[in-house]
Amino acid sequence: MKAEHKLSFDALCGGKLGLTPTAGAFLSESAEFCLFKNDHPGPVTLNITGDAETYGVLQWSRPTDEKSAERTYGNRKEAAEDGACAVAIVVVTQLEKFPAVAKSPIGTGMDYWMTGDDDAEIFLARLEVSGIFKGSSSQIGSKLKTKLEQTKASDDTKLPAYAAIVEFGSPEIRVSKRNVDGVS
């Protein structure tokens, strides 16, 4: 039986998941725009697939100024990528019990480090994220495979890697964990 998870962007926007409140709010607003443009109600049921089959109820708000939101997030591909980061951070930190994230440098094959509570230098895992504004299950699967492969660039860390693909049309997040060979 599926368990319902209560999800919201509040902790991310409040600076409680490792990023600044401004960065968290930007990512969250990107996600909210994508949900809005896909005509989802707030709150919305978010299908969580991949390694776990469950769902969450995601609290979100429509843009207060739709015209400004259209001007800000006119590039839907970029909005989906940024919004996917918000959704993935909220879902993976909650479901996997990671206290926080830290942005990783370019070239590491990942977007974020999953970190210890108040110490951004204690790395627990890696997170690579991608977003799809509106797509199919096969697109999600293909992108997930690509992103898991991409995380191999930082396998020298020996840390597990999570890839999360957020598709805003359904909406769905597909998460898969990859352990480095020989490390559990």
C-alpha positions as protocol buffer text, in pm:
chain_id: "A"
residue {
  index: 1
  type: MET
  ca { x: 0 y: 0 z: 0 }
}
residue {
  index: 2
  type: LYS
  ca { x: 119 y: 347 z: -82 }
}
residue {
  index: 3
  type: ALA
  ca { x: 190 y: 589 z: 199 }
}
residue {
  index: 4
  type: GLU
  ca { x: 98 y: 953 z: 174 }
}
residue {
  index: 5
  type: HIS
  ca { x: 376 y: 1201 z: 236 }
}
residue {
  index: 6
  type: LYS
  ca { x: 298 y: 1563 z: 319 }
}
residue {
  index: 7
  type: LEU
  ca { x: 529 y: 1781 z: 112 }
}
residue {
  index: 8
  type: SER
  ca { x: 577 y: 2156 z: 93 }
}
residue {
  index: 9
  type: PHE
  ca { x: 835 y: 2411 z: -11 }
}
residue {
  index: 10
  type: ASP
  ca { x: 823 y: 2586 z: 329 }
}
residue {
  index: 11
  type: ALA
  ca { x: 1151 y: 2447 z: 468 }
}
residue {
  index: 12
  type: LEU
  ca { x: 1331 y: 2513 z: 138 }
}
residue {
  index: 13
  type: CYS
  ca { x: 1203 y: 2872 z: 122 }
}
residue {
  index: 14
  type: GLY
  ca { x: 1289 y: 2920 z: 488 }
}
residue {
  index: 15
  type: GLY
  ca { x: 1655 y: 2831 z: 440 }
}
residue {
  index: 16
  type: LYS
  ca { x: 1619 y: 2516 z: 649 }
}
residue {
  index: 17
  type: LEU
  ca { x: 1745 y: 2266 z: 388 }
}
residue {
  index: 18
  type: GLY
  ca { x: 2089 y: 2417 z: 337 }
}
residue {
  index: 19
  type: LEU
  ca { x: 2023 y: 2677 z: 68 }
}
residue {
  index: 20
  type: THR
  ca { x: 1958 y: 3044 z: 130 }
}
residue {
  index: 21
  type: PRO
  ca { x: 1592 y: 3146 z: 159 }
}
residue {
  index: 22
  type: THR
  ca { x: 1623 y: 3345 z: -166 }
}
residue {
  index: 23
  type: ALA
  ca { x: 1767 y: 3050 z: -359 }
}
residue {
  index: 24
  type: GLY
  ca { x: 1505 y: 2816 z: -212 }
}
residue {
  index: 25
  type: ALA
  ca { x: 1225 y: 3058 z: -298 }
}
residue {
  index: 26
  type: PHE
  ca { x: 1347 y: 3093 z: -658 }
}
residue {
  index: 27
  type: LEU
  ca { x: 1360 y: 2717 z: -711 }
}
residue {
  index: 28
  type: SER
  ca { x: 1020 y: 2674 z: -544 }
}
residue {
  index: 29
  type: GLU
  ca { x: 861 y: 2951 z: -750 }
}
residue {
  index: 30
  type: SER
  ca { x: 993 y: 2782 z: -1066 }
}
residue {
  index: 31
  type: ALA
  ca { x: 822 y: 2458 z: -961 }
}
residue {
  index: 32
  type: GLU
  ca { x: 500 y: 2639 z: -877 }
}
residue {
  index: 33
  type: PHE
  ca { x: 500 y: 2806 z: -1219 }
}
residue {
  index: 34
  type: CYS
  ca { x: 539 y: 2467 z: -1391 }
}
residue {
  index: 35
  type: LEU
  ca { x: 256 y: 2318 z: -1185 }
}
residue {
  index: 36
  type: PHE
  ca { x: 38 y: 2623 z: -1260 }
}
residue {
  index: 37
  type: LYS
  ca { x: 102 y: 2608 z: -1636 }
}
residue {
  index: 38
  type: ASN
  ca { x: 13 y: 2237 z: -1634 }
}
residue {
  index: 39
  type: ASP
  ca { x: -324 y: 2327 z: -1473 }
}
residue {
  index: 40
  type: HIS
  ca { x: -270 y: 2138 z: -1148 }
}
residue {
  index: 41
  type: PRO
  ca { x: -471 y: 2221 z: -836 }
}
residue {
  index: 42
  type: GLY
  ca { x: -300 y: 2322 z: -516 }
}
residue {
  index: 43
  type: PRO
  ca { x: -234 y: 2099 z: -328 }
}
residue {
  index: 44
  type: VAL
  ca { x: -150 y: 1836 z: -588 }
}
residue {
  index: 45
  type: THR
  ca { x: -86 y: 1462 z: -566 }
}
residue {
  index: 46
  type: LEU
  ca { x: 274 y: 1394 z: -666 }
}
residue {
  index: 47
  type: ASN
  ca { x: 347 y: 1040 z: -783 }
}
residue {
  index: 48
  type: ILE
  ca { x: 679 y: 919 z: -642 }
}
residue {
  index: 49
  type: THR
  ca { x: 817 y: 635 z: -853 }
}
residue {
  index: 50
  type: GLY
  ca { x: 1144 y: 458 z: -917 }
}
residue {
  index: 51
  type: ASP
  ca { x: 1303 y: 274 z: -626 }
}
residue {
  index: 52
  type: ALA
  ca { x: 993 y: 343 z: -414 }
}
residue {
  index: 53
  type: GLU
  ca { x: 630 y: 348 z: -527 }
}
residue {
  index: 54
  type: THR
  ca { x: 442 y: 599 z: -318 }
}
residue {
  index: 55
  type: TYR
  ca { x: 291 y: 944 z: -344 }
}
residue {
  index: 56
  type: GLY
  ca { x: 290 y: 1276 z: -169 }
}
residue {
  index: 57
  type: VAL
  ca { x: 54 y: 1566 z: -140 }
}
residue {
  index: 58
  type: LEU
  ca { x: 251 y: 1874 z: -238 }
}
residue {
  index: 59
  type: GLN
  ca { x: 133 y: 2210 z: -108 }
}
residue {
  index: 60
  type: TRP
  ca { x: 200 y: 2493 z: -352 }
}
residue {
  index: 61
  type: SER
  ca { x: 62 y: 2833 z: -450 }
}
residue {
  index: 62
  type: ARG
  ca { x: -35 y: 2985 z: -783 }
}
residue {
  index: 63
  type: PRO
  ca { x: 166 y: 3289 z: -893 }
}
residue {
  index: 64
  type: THR
  ca { x: 22 y: 3605 z: -743 }
}
residue {
  index: 65
  type: ASP
  ca { x: 108 y: 3802 z: -1058 }
}
residue {
  index: 66
  type: GLU
  ca { x: 64 y: 3574 z: -1358 }
}
residue {
  index: 67
  type: LYS
  ca { x: 204 y: 3826 z: -1610 }
}
residue {
  index: 68
  type: SER
  ca { x: 525 y: 3872 z: -1413 }
}
residue {
  index: 69
  type: ALA
  ca { x: 552 y: 3495 z: -1372 }
}
residue {
  index: 70
  type: GLU
  ca { x: 519 y: 3450 z: -1750 }
}
residue {
  index: 71
  type: ARG
  ca { x: 796 y: 3705 z: -1807 }
}
residue {
  index: 72
  type: THR
  ca { x: 1018 y: 3549 z: -1542 }
}
residue {
  index: 73
  type: TYR
  ca { x: 969 y: 3186 z: -1643 }
}
residue {
  index: 74
  type: GLY
  ca { x: 911 y: 3221 z: -2018 }
}
residue {
  index: 75
  type: ASN
  ca { x: 1181 y: 2961 z: -2084 }
}
residue {
  index: 76
  type: ARG
  ca { x: 986 y: 2654 z: -1976 }
}
residue {
  index: 77
  type: LYS
  ca { x: 1279 y: 2416 z: -2014 }
}
residue {
  index: 78
  type: GLU
  ca { x: 1482 y: 2627 z: -1771 }
}
residue {
  index: 79
  type: ALA
  ca { x: 1183 y: 2668 z: -1538 }
}
residue {
  index: 80
  type: ALA
  ca { x: 1135 y: 2290 z: -1535 }
}
residue {
  index: 81
  type: GLU
  ca { x: 1504 y: 2232 z: -1454 }
}
residue {
  index: 82
  type: ASP
  ca { x: 1502 y: 2485 z: -1168 }
}
residue {
  index: 83
  type: GLY
  ca { x: 1162 y: 2371 z: -1042 }
}
residue {
  index: 84
  type: ALA
  ca { x: 1275 y: 2009 z: -1049 }
}
residue {
  index: 85
  type: CYS
  ca { x: 1553 y: 2099 z: -808 }
}
residue {
  index: 86
  type: ALA
  ca { x: 1297 y: 2230 z: -558 }
}
residue {
  index: 87
  type: VAL
  ca { x: 1078 y: 1920 z: -585 }
}
residue {
  index: 88
  type: ALA
  ca { x: 1373 y: 1679 z: -572 }
}
residue {
  index: 89
  type: ILE
  ca { x: 1531 y: 1850 z: -271 }
}
residue {
  index: 90
  type: VAL
  ca { x: 1202 y: 1842 z: -78 }
}
residue {
  index: 91
  type: VAL
  ca { x: 1122 y: 1480 z: -169 }
}
residue {
  index: 92
  type: VAL
  ca { x: 1468 y: 1326 z: -132 }
}
residue {
  index: 93
  type: THR
  ca { x: 1556 y: 1504 z: 194 }
}
residue {
  index: 94
  type: GLN
  ca { x: 1224 y: 1397 z: 345 }
}
residue {
  index: 95
  type: LEU
  ca { x: 1204 y: 1039 z: 219 }
}
residue {
  index: 96
  type: GLU
  ca { x: 1572 y: 956 z: 265 }
}
residue {
  index: 97
  type: LYS
  ca { x: 1609 y: 1155 z: 590 }
}
residue {
  index: 98
  type: PHE
  ca { x: 1890 y: 1384 z: 473 }
}
residue {
  index: 99
  type: PRO
  ca { x: 1906 y: 1707 z: 675 }
}
residue {
  index: 100
  type: ALA
  ca { x: 2028 y: 1943 z: 403 }
}
residue {
  index: 101
  type: VAL
  ca { x: 2185 y: 1996 z: 61 }
}
residue {
  index: 102
  type: ALA
  ca { x: 2478 y: 2196 z: -75 }
}
residue {
  index: 103
  type: LYS
  ca { x: 2523 y: 2298 z: -438 }
}
residue {
  index: 104
  type: SER
  ca { x: 2806 y: 2105 z: -602 }
}
residue {
  index: 105
  type: PRO
  ca { x: 3063 y: 2245 z: -846 }
}
residue {
  index: 106
  type: ILE
  ca { x: 3027 y: 2198 z: -1223 }
}
residue {
  index: 107
  type: GLY
  ca { x: 3201 y: 1887 z: -1351 }
}
residue {
  index: 108
  type: THR
  ca { x: 3113 y: 1661 z: -1058 }
}
residue {
  index: 109
  type: GLY
  ca { x: 2831 y: 1483 z: -1241 }
}
residue {
  index: 110
  type: MET
  ca { x: 2576 y: 1595 z: -985 }
}
residue {
  index: 111
  type: ASP
  ca { x: 2382 y: 1903 z: -882 }
}
residue {
  index: 112
  type: TYR
  ca { x: 2385 y: 1874 z: -502 }
}
residue {
  index: 113
  type: TRP
  ca { x: 2561 y: 1709 z: -213 }
}
residue {
  index: 114
  type: MET
  ca { x: 2330 y: 1564 z: 50 }
}
residue {
  index: 115
  type: THR
  ca { x: 2488 y: 1693 z: 370 }
}
residue {
  index: 116
  type: GLY
  ca { x: 2486 y: 1663 z: 746 }
}
residue {
  index: 117
  type: ASP
  ca { x: 2265 y: 1880 z: 961 }
}
residue {
  index: 118
  type: ASP
  ca { x: 2457 y: 2203 z: 1015 }
}
residue {
  index: 119
  type: ASP
  ca { x: 2778 y: 2100 z: 845 }
}
residue {
  index: 120
  type: ALA
  ca { x: 2798 y: 2148 z: 469 }
}
residue {
  index: 121
  type: GLU
  ca { x: 3133 y: 1966 z: 474 }
}
residue {
  index: 122
  type: ILE
  ca { x: 2987 y: 1631 z: 583 }
}
residue {
  index: 123
  type: PHE
  ca { x: 2878 y: 1472 z: 256 }
}
residue {
  index: 124
  type: LEU
  ca { x: 2638 y: 1179 z: 284 }
}
residue {
  index: 125
  type: ALA
  ca { x: 2528 y: 1126 z: -78 }
}
residue {
  index: 126
  type: ARG
  ca { x: 2505 y: 1287 z: -421 }
}
residue {
  index: 127
  type: LEU
  ca { x: 2194 y: 1416 z: -602 }
}
residue {
  index: 128
  type: GLU
  ca { x: 2156 y: 1475 z: -976 }
}
residue {
  index: 129
  type: VAL
  ca { x: 1830 y: 1636 z: -1088 }
}
residue {
  index: 130
  type: SER
  ca { x: 1654 y: 1700 z: -1417 }
}
residue {
  index: 131
  type: GLY
  ca { x: 1315 y: 1843 z: -1505 }
}
residue {
  index: 132
  type: ILE
  ca { x: 1064 y: 1789 z: -1782 }
}
residue {
  index: 133
  type: PHE
  ca { x: 788 y: 2047 z: -1826 }
}
residue {
  index: 134
  type: LYS
  ca { x: 550 y: 1791 z: -1979 }
}
residue {
  index: 135
  type: GLY
  ca { x: 660 y: 1451 z: -2104 }
}
residue {
  index: 136
  type: SER
  ca { x: 607 y: 1077 z: -2119 }
}
residue {
  index: 137
  type: SER
  ca { x: 708 y: 789 z: -1895 }
}
residue {
  index: 138
  type: SER
  ca { x: 964 y: 678 z: -2154 }
}
residue {
  index: 139
  type: GLN
  ca { x: 1122 y: 1027 z: -2156 }
}
residue {
  index: 140
  type: ILE
  ca { x: 1149 y: 1012 z: -1777 }
}
residue {
  index: 141
  type: GLY
  ca { x: 1308 y: 667 z: -1793 }
}
residue {
  index: 142
  type: SER
  ca { x: 1556 y: 768 z: -2061 }
}
residue {
  index: 143
  type: LYS
  ca { x: 1659 y: 1081 z: -1874 }
}
residue {
  index: 144
  type: LEU
  ca { x: 1692 y: 886 z: -1547 }
}
residue {
  index: 145
  type: LYS
  ca { x: 1929 y: 639 z: -1710 }
}
residue {
  index: 146
  type: THR
  ca { x: 2139 y: 925 z: -1852 }
}
residue {
  index: 147
  type: LYS
  ca { x: 2154 y: 1107 z: -1519 }
}
residue {
  index: 148
  type: LEU
  ca { x: 2254 y: 794 z: -1325 }
}
residue {
  index: 149
  type: GLU
  ca { x: 2536 y: 742 z: -1574 }
}
residue {
  index: 150
  type: GLN
  ca { x: 2640 y: 1106 z: -1534 }
}
residue {
  index: 151
  type: THR
  ca { x: 2691 y: 1062 z: -1159 }
}
residue {
  index: 152
  type: LYS
  ca { x: 2982 y: 825 z: -1229 }
}
residue {
  index: 153
  type: ALA
  ca { x: 3200 y: 1136 z: -1269 }
}
residue {
  index: 154
  type: SER
  ca { x: 3217 y: 1159 z: -889 }
}
residue {
  index: 155
  type: ASP
  ca { x: 3232 y: 788 z: -799 }
}
residue {
  index: 156
  type: ASP
  ca { x: 3571 y: 846 z: -638 }
}
residue {
  index: 157
  type: THR
  ca { x: 3373 y: 981 z: -340 }
}
residue {
  index: 158
  type: LYS
  ca { x: 3233 y: 629 z: -282 }
}
residue {
  index: 159
  type: LEU
  ca { x: 2903 y: 795 z: -184 }
}
residue {
  index: 160
  type: PRO
  ca { x: 2566 y: 673 z: -310 }
}
residue {
  index: 161
  type: ALA
  ca { x: 2417 y: 874 z: -596 }
}
residue {
  index: 162
  type: TYR
  ca { x: 2052 y: 962 z: -637 }
}
residue {
  index: 163
  type: ALA
  ca { x: 1908 y: 1069 z: -970 }
}
residue {
  index: 164
  type: ALA
  ca { x: 1571 y: 1242 z: -963 }
}
residue {
  index: 165
  type: ILE
  ca { x: 1365 y: 1330 z: -1268 }
}
residue {
  index: 166
  type: VAL
  ca { x: 1064 y: 1556 z: -1213 }
}
residue {
  index: 167
  type: GLU
  ca { x: 792 y: 1564 z: -1478 }
}
residue {
  index: 168
  type: PHE
  ca { x: 542 y: 1844 z: -1417 }
}
residue {
  index: 169
  type: GLY
  ca { x: 265 y: 1727 z: -1652 }
}
residue {
  index: 170
  type: SER
  ca { x: 157 y: 1429 z: -1438 }
}
residue {
  index: 171
  type: PRO
  ca { x: 319 y: 1537 z: -1195 }
}
residue {
  index: 172
  type: GLU
  ca { x: 573 y: 1269 z: -1109 }
}
residue {
  index: 173
  type: ILE
  ca { x: 917 y: 1239 z: -956 }
}
residue {
  index: 174
  type: ARG
  ca { x: 1116 y: 927 z: -1040 }
}
residue {
  index: 175
  type: VAL
  ca { x: 1406 y: 865 z: -803 }
}
residue {
  index: 176
  type: SER
  ca { x: 1671 y: 597 z: -828 }
}
residue {
  index: 177
  type: LYS
  ca { x: 1972 y: 533 z: -606 }
}
residue {
  index: 178
  type: ARG
  ca { x: 2301 y: 399 z: -741 }
}
residue {
  index: 179
  type: ASN
  ca { x: 2569 y: 268 z: -508 }
}
residue {
  index: 180
  type: VAL
  ca { x: 2933 y: 271 z: -611 }
}
residue {
  index: 181
  type: ASP
  ca { x: 3057 y: -83 z: -686 }
}
residue {
  index: 182
  type: GLY
  ca { x: 3179 y: -253 z: -372 }
}
residue {
  index: 183
  type: VAL
  ca { x: 3021 y: 3 z: -139 }
}
residue {
  index: 184
  type: SER
  ca { x: 2676 y: -38 z: 13 }
}
